[in-house]
Amino acid sequence: MGTTQKMSKKSLPFTLYKTLENHARDSDIEDDDELQDIMQKLDDLNRKVEAFKEKARQKRIGKANNVVSIKHANSK
């Protein structure tokens, strides 16, 4: 799969991709154009999922940086 990002939790598209890849390698399913098309779509979807997850992480970090500890604020 073209994604080189370290994933903390595996997304459904990634899991499906790896499962199909294993079945094709074990000759359980035919590695044909249709399978390659499905795997490409799963790869694209996984990239979108990872980008969304990263955006959510950045948003959480941004919110965390806006929080001021009451103890810290009172000591000023």
C-alpha positions in Angstrom: 0.0 0.0 0.0 1.4 3.4 -0.9 0.8 4.9 2.5 4.0 5.2 4.5 2.4 7.0 7.5 2.6 5.3 10.9 -1.0 4.4 11.8 -2.0 4.3 15.5 -5.2 2.5 14.7 -5.8 0.6 11.4 -8.6 2.0 9.3 -11.2 -0.2 7.7 -9.9 0.5 4.2 -6.4 -0.4 5.3 -7.6 -3.6 6.9 -9.6 -4.6 3.8 -6.7 -3.8 1.6 -4.3 -6.0 3.6 -6.9 -8.8 3.7 -7.4 -8.7 -0.1 -3.6 -8.5 -0.6 -3.1 -11.7 1.6 -5.9 -13.6 -0.2 -4.4 -12.7 -3.6 -0.9 -13.7 -2.5 -2.3 -17.0 -1.2 -4.2 -17.5 -4.6 -7.5 -17.5 -2.8 -8.7 -14.9 -5.2 -7.6 -13.9 -8.7 -5.3 -11.0 -8.9 -6.9 -9.3 -11.9 -7.7 -5.8 -13.1 -10.9 -5.8 -11.0 -9.0 -6.6 -7.8 -6.4 -4.0 -8.6 -9.1 -1.4 -9.2 -10.7 -2.2 -5.8 -7.3 -2.1 -4.1 -6.5 1.3 -5.6 -9.8 2.6 -4.4 -9.2 1.3 -0.9 -5.7 2.9 -1.0 -7.2 6.2 -2.0 -9.9 5.9 0.7 -7.3 5.1 3.3 -5.3 8.2 2.4 -8.4 10.3 2.9 -9.2 8.6 6.2 -5.6 9.3 7.4 -5.8 12.9 6.2 -9.1 13.4 8.1 -7.6 11.7 11.2 -4.6 14.0 11.1 -6.8 17.1 10.6 -8.8 16.0 13.7 -5.5 15.5 15.7 -4.4 19.0 14.7 -7.7 20.5 15.8 -7.5 18.7 19.2 -3.9 20.1 19.6 -5.1 23.6 18.7 -7.9 23.3 21.3 -5.5 22.0 23.9 -3.2 25.0 23.3 -6.1 27.4 24.0 -6.8 25.9 27.4 -5.2 27.6 30.3 -4.8 25.9 33.6 -6.8 27.6 36.4 -4.0 27.0 38.8 -1.5 28.6 36.3 -3.9 31.5 35.5 -4.5 32.4 39.2 -0.7 32.5 39.9 -0.2 35.5 37.6 
